[in-house]
Amino acid sequence: MRAISQLVSQQIKSGVPYKIKTEKAEGDYLAFEGKRHSVKFVSALPIKARRPQGFVYAIYEFQEGGKEGGRLVYYEQRVLNKDFFEENPDEDSGVSLCEGVADVRFEYFRREDKDKNWTEGWVDEWNAKDEKELPQALRMTITLKNEKSEKEEVPFTLLASISANRFEEVRTGQRFRSIIRPTP
């Protein structure tokens, strides 16, 4: 669990606010989607590749199992085409990080924003299309299945901050420049 937590933490901390350019009416959006049992984002740190090769699209997903328990599965692919975020990963490309898991829950920290009437706290879902930024932090709780007793399951919590959680375009004269800024 310690090795998994270090790996996941480093990749989440290397998350980038990657903006997807779209021609649809909804407009451009950040590539980050967080749900209760899965998270999808772009990171500068590949886990599967032996050497750095640019941004990767990472997915962590809890898959339920039977009596043996579920598993935490990781998918990774390079960010090559413009529709990568809408595609589902190939099932065969998934790597099982942890098995014998009762539950994996992801939570996302939202900062206070009085203009949007938001209070500071943890939320179960995060859609960057609506939020227009990445969460401040991500909390992942893995509950391991206890083979001796179902009532005594063991939770393990990982907390990782996402320092570069905003994407901004700065206009300087006739040119645009994209920058990534950490939140204060």
N, C-alpha and C positions, 0 to 999 in steps of 0.2 A: 504494500500500500504506500509506503514511503517513496519508492521509486516512481510509482504511478502519479502520486501527488506532485512530485517535483517536475515531472515531465509535463503534466497538464498545466500546472501553475506557470511554468516558463512559457508555454505556448500561448496561454491566455494573456499573459503580461506582454507578449509580443504581438498582440492583436492590433490591427490597424483599421482606421475608419476608411475603408475602401469604398469609393463611390462608384456605383454602377450607372453608366449612362444608358438611358433608355429612350426610345422614340415613342413610347406609349404616353397616353394622356396623364398618367400618374406622375410622370417626371422622374428625375434622377433620385436615387436613394442609396443609403448605406447598406452594405452587405453584412447584416447581423440579424439573426432571428433566434430568439431564446424562448423556449417552451419549458414546461415543467420537467419533461423527461428527455429533452434534447437541446442542443445548442449548435448553431451554425455561424461561422465567422471566418474572416480572412486574417491570416497571421503571416508574419515575416519569418517565422521559425518552423521549418518542416521537421516532422518527427521521423517519417519513413525514409526520406532521402539521406544519403550518406554525406552529401555536401550541399551548401545553400544553392538554391536554384530559383529564387524569386518568391513571390507571394504564393501561399497555398490556401486552399479552401478546406477548412477543417470542420468535421462534424463529430460530435460526441453524442451517443444515443444509448438509452437504456432499452434493452430488449428483454421482455419477460420470458421466463422459462417455466418449467413445471415444478415438481417437488425439489429438484436440484437447485432451483433458483435461476434468476436471470443473469444477464451479463452486460457490462459496459463495453460498447463497440466504438471504435474510432475509424473514421474514413478520412482520407486526405487525397486531394488532387491539385494539380497546379492550376493557377488562375490563367487560363489561356484564351478562352473565348468569352464573349460578352454575356452569354446566357448561362454561365456556369452556376449561378446561384439558383436558378429555376430548375436545374436538372437534379434528378435523384441519383445518388451514388450507386455504383455497381455492387451488388450484395457480396460478390466474391472478393472485393477489394477491402472489405472491413477487417479490422484486427481486433480481436477480443482482448481488452486490457485487464478485465477482472471478471471472474465467473463466481457463481455461488452467491449472487447478489439478490437481496430481497427487494431493494428499491434504490434508484438514483434520482435525486431531485436537484434541479438547478433553480437558483433564485438570482435576481438581478437588483442591484442597488440603484435607486433613483434619488438624485439630489433634489432638494426643495426648489421649486420654481413658482413663485407667487403669480406670475403672469398666466401660467397654465393651470393654476390652482392645484399644484401637486405638493404633497408633503414628503419629507425625506423618509425613506424606508425601503424595505425589500419587497419586490413584486415577483409573481410567479411567471410572468411572460414579458417579453421585450421584443417589440417589432420596430426596428430602426426606420422603417418606411414612415411610421407615424411619429416616432420619438425625435427623429432628425439628429440623433447622436447615439453613441454607444453608452451602455451603463457605466457607472463609476467603478463598479466591482461585480464580481461573479462569485456566488457561493454554491459549491457542489457538495451535497451530502450523500454519501454512499452508505447504505445500510446492508451489512453482510448478513447472510442467512446463518443462523446458528444451528448446526446439525443436531445438537443435543436437545434444544428446546426452541420452539418457534416464538415463544414469548420473550426470549432474551436475545433479540437481535442486536447487533453491535453497530452503531452509527459511526461514521468517520467523516469529518467535515474539512473541506478545503476552501480557503478564501483567497482570491486573487484580485488585485486591483488592475484596472485597465486605464493606464495613465494617459494614453493618446486616444481620448474618446470623442474628439470633435474633428470634423473636417471643415475647413473654411477656405473660401476662395477670396483672395485679396486682389483688388484691382489696382494696378500701378500704371497709370497712363493708358495706353492702348492694349496692354497685355494683362492676362490673368496669371496668377500664380497660386497654386494650391499649397496649403500648408497644413500640417497636423499639429494641433496644440493640446498639451495636457491641460486639464482643468485645474484651477488653483485649489 
